Amino acid sequence: MALTRQVAKIIRKEIRRRGFFCWVFLLLFLGFNIFMAYGLFAGVQQAATGPVASEAEAAGRAIGAVILGLFALLFRGRKTLIEETVE
């Protein structure tokens, strides 16, 4: 009889835990993107009949997207490693 040795396998998962302000910035970012998607669809409908958006509107959209996107990216939360042993 051959004896085999069982080796346990360790699985490591990396998750991030967000704090309160992280969730606030993430929800603001997602809300802003939903608002911009609505504006895109409404703007496409209006483009055939009305004037195009002003430069101030375009600058506001770009600045809002960049600032909220950076906050959502920078405040991601702490890394937590979870180790699980599987036999």
GICOR-V267377 format. One record per residue. RES is the residue in one letter. D_LAST is the distance of its C-alpha to the last C-alpha in Angstrom with 1 decimal. Layout:
# GICOR-V267377
res & d_last
RES & D_LAST
RES & D_LAST
This chain:
# GICOR-V267377
res & d_last
M & 21.8
A & 19.5
L & 16.7
T & 13.5
R & 11.3
Q & 7.5
V & 6.8
A & 4.5
K & 6.0
I & 8.6
I & 10.6
R & 14.2
K & 16.7
E & 20.4
I & 22.6
R & 26.2
R & 27.9
R & 31.6
G & 34.3
F & 37.4
F & 39.5
C & 36.8
W & 36.8
V & 40.6
F & 40.9
L & 38.3
L & 40.1
L & 43.4
F & 42.2
L & 41.0
G & 44.2
F & 46.3
N & 44.7
I & 45.3
F & 48.9
M & 49.3
A & 48.0
Y & 50.5
G & 53.2
L & 52.4
F & 52.8
A & 56.0
G & 57.3
V & 57.0
Q & 58.9
Q & 61.6
A & 61.9
A & 64.2
T & 66.6
G & 66.5
P & 66.5
V & 63.5
A & 61.6
S & 63.2
E & 62.0
A & 61.2
E & 58.9
A & 57.0
A & 56.7
G & 55.5
R & 52.7
A & 51.6
I & 51.7
G & 49.9
A & 47.1
V & 46.7
I & 46.9
L & 44.5
G & 42.1
L & 42.1
F & 41.5
A & 38.6
L & 37.0
L & 37.8
F & 36.6
R & 33.1
G & 31.5
R & 29.1
K & 25.8
T & 22.8
L & 19.4
I & 16.5
E & 13.2
E & 10.0
T & 6.6
V & 3.8
E & 0.0
